[in-house]
Every structure is written in C-alpha cells, then in structure tokens.
Amino acid sequence: MKHAGPVALDALAVLIGSVRARRDLKESRPGVFYRKGKAFLHFHEDASGLFADLRVRDEWERFRVTEANEQAAFLTVLERSA
C-alpha cells in the first residue's frame, strides 16, 4: 500500500484540514504528521480506499477514511490519542 499522493490527499482535504488545526502536530510533508518529534500519522491509498495510519501507544493502527462517516470516527480516535 503506497503513501497517499496529491489526488488522494485532495480527496481528504477536509479531514487533513482538521488534523492541521491541531497545535500538537507538525506536518513534515503533505499528509505526514509528527508529534513530539516522532512519526504519528500518515495516509495511504490503494484500490480498496484511503487509509490513515495512526500511532496508538507505540503501535501503528490503520483506519479506513474513504467515507465521511469513517473520517468522523477516525477524528474521534485521534482526539482520544492526544
């Protein structure tokens, strides 16, 4: 599964905008976020959809974020991981 390219990131613009609003995250390059100097969140794309990989307690967890309801659920998890 490859990292999300420009077209996929454009499709996730609202979600990524919400992530960018967080002051505790730094975007090192489009769609790749660090927290406290450590990789924390990035996005992937493949034929089955769009996904977010989020570091939860030192482990990566993958979340499908293709649909609006999936994005809303992901943002809830992201808020809890702060």
C-alpha positions as CSV (number, residue, x, y, z in Angstrom):
1,M,0.0,0.0,0.0
2,K,1.6,3.3,-1.1
3,H,1.5,6.6,0.7
4,A,-1.3,8.9,-0.4
5,G,-0.4,11.0,-3.4
6,P,-1.7,14.5,-4.3
7,V,-5.0,13.3,-5.7
8,A,-5.8,11.2,-2.6
9,L,-4.7,14.0,-0.3
10,D,-7.1,16.4,-2.1
11,A,-9.9,13.9,-1.5
12,L,-9.0,14.0,2.2
13,A,-8.8,17.8,2.3
14,V,-11.4,18.3,5.0
15,L,-10.0,15.6,7.2
16,I,-6.5,16.8,6.8
17,G,-7.6,20.3,7.5
18,S,-8.9,19.1,10.8
19,V,-5.6,17.4,11.6
20,R,-3.7,20.6,10.6
21,A,-5.7,22.6,13.1
22,R,-4.2,20.7,15.9
23,R,-1.3,22.6,17.5
24,D,0.4,19.5,18.8
25,L,1.1,18.0,15.4
26,K,3.7,19.2,12.8
27,E,3.3,18.3,9.2
28,S,6.7,17.3,7.8
29,R,5.4,16.9,4.2
30,P,1.8,16.8,2.9
31,G,-0.2,14.2,4.8
32,V,2.7,13.2,7.1
33,F,2.4,14.3,10.7
34,Y,4.8,14.2,13.7
35,R,4.1,14.6,17.4
36,K,7.0,15.4,19.8
37,G,9.5,14.7,17.0
38,K,8.1,11.2,16.4
39,A,6.2,9.9,13.4
40,F,2.5,9.9,14.4
41,L,0.1,9.9,11.4
42,H,0.2,9.4,7.6
43,F,-2.1,8.4,4.9
44,H,-2.2,5.6,2.3
45,E,-4.1,4.8,-0.8
46,D,-4.9,1.6,-2.7
47,A,-7.6,0.1,-4.8
48,S,-9.8,-0.6,-1.7
49,G,-9.7,3.0,-0.5
50,L,-8.0,5.6,1.6
51,F,-6.5,4.8,5.0
52,A,-4.8,6.6,7.9
53,D,-2.0,5.0,9.9
54,L,-2.0,6.4,13.5
55,R,0.5,5.6,16.2
56,V,-1.5,4.5,19.2
57,R,0.5,3.6,22.3
58,D,3.7,3.0,20.2
59,E,1.9,0.7,17.7
60,W,0.6,1.7,14.3
61,E,-3.1,1.2,13.7
62,R,-4.8,1.5,10.3
63,F,-8.2,3.2,9.9
64,R,-10.2,3.4,6.7
65,V,-11.0,7.0,5.9
66,T,-12.6,6.9,2.5
67,E,-16.1,7.9,3.6
68,A,-17.2,10.9,5.6
69,N,-18.5,8.6,8.5
70,E,-15.1,6.8,8.6
71,Q,-13.3,10.2,8.8
72,A,-15.6,11.3,11.6
73,A,-14.9,8.1,13.5
74,F,-11.1,8.5,12.9
75,L,-11.2,12.0,14.2
76,T,-12.7,10.7,17.4
77,V,-9.9,8.2,17.8
78,L,-7.3,10.9,17.0
79,E,-8.8,13.2,19.8
80,R,-8.5,10.4,22.3
81,S,-4.9,9.7,21.4
82,A,-3.7,13.1,22.4
